[in-house]
Amino acid sequence: MSRDAIFEKIQEVLDDALGVDEDEVTPNASLTADLGAESIDFLDIVFRIEKTFDFKISQGELFPENLTDNPDWVADGKLTDAGLAMLKERMTHVDFASIEDGDRSISKIGDLITVNSLVNFVEIKLAG
Amino acid sequence: MRWLWIDCITEHEEGKRLVAIKNVSLAEDVLHDHVVQGKTIMPFSLMIEGMAQTAGILVGSTSRFKEKVILAKISKASLDFDVTAGETIRYDATIDRIDQAGASTSGTIDRRCASGEAWERVGRVELLFSHIDNNMAGTEFPAHNFVFSANFKMVLETAGLASLAEN
């Protein structure tokens, strides 16, 4: 499946899950900051992507989860170097460049998940 | 006590489907606050709650009610006809997806008038449930299962499904 075809299907997924118009779903739009996704919407999006592309997604595979459980990953509400390294290794579909030297507040991590991240994820899974 | 919006379970396919009915009665005060063209009607919001209870029991039964199953999102709800006193509502819920984090369900709502036998489609509802002990934020909740209380178990016992609630 081409990247453009994946993008179009992701647009439909986000249209259904978040009630946004397809023209709002641009490649660089952040799911939380731009499209208004809340934590429960992530579960909805996971289920819809599984159904649309016919593959299973393990818990924590698409979106980061339970980061605060590990003090090596998060300290004083911010992602540590070890935490960032772990995320970069596990979540190759997400671009972490903006927080390398910027704000690593845990509340900002969700903003890094963009429409492009989802397209990358599906592309990697389908290439699998 | 939690307010039940289903009267009894009529069908159950383990892990797949659950059907429940609700008899709408003028004895329910809430109907008297919802009058359309002189007829008391069942509020749509309570029909969605009825579907949530039906689908919630279905989702809960897959873990023998060990998981705390919380309605997290009404993904889609389309209800096109009113239901009035004397009529019966049928909630038919199916699990679409389920995993450790939660479940998505879809279902139909039908009505049957007091003098008739045929069911008519009222609408469709899609819901998302969270298994809150496995929530993404890692938030902790009380150990006891406050979702499936004694009156839910009474509904299961009435339907001959009490074994589903046994540990």
Interface residues (C-beta under 8 A of the other chain):
Chain A: D16 A17 S39 I40 D41 F42 L43 D44 V46 F47 E50 K51 Q59 F63 E65 N66 T68 D69
Chain B: A72 K73 S75 K76 D96 R97 D99 Q100 A101 G102 S104 L128 S130 N134 N135 M136 A137 G138
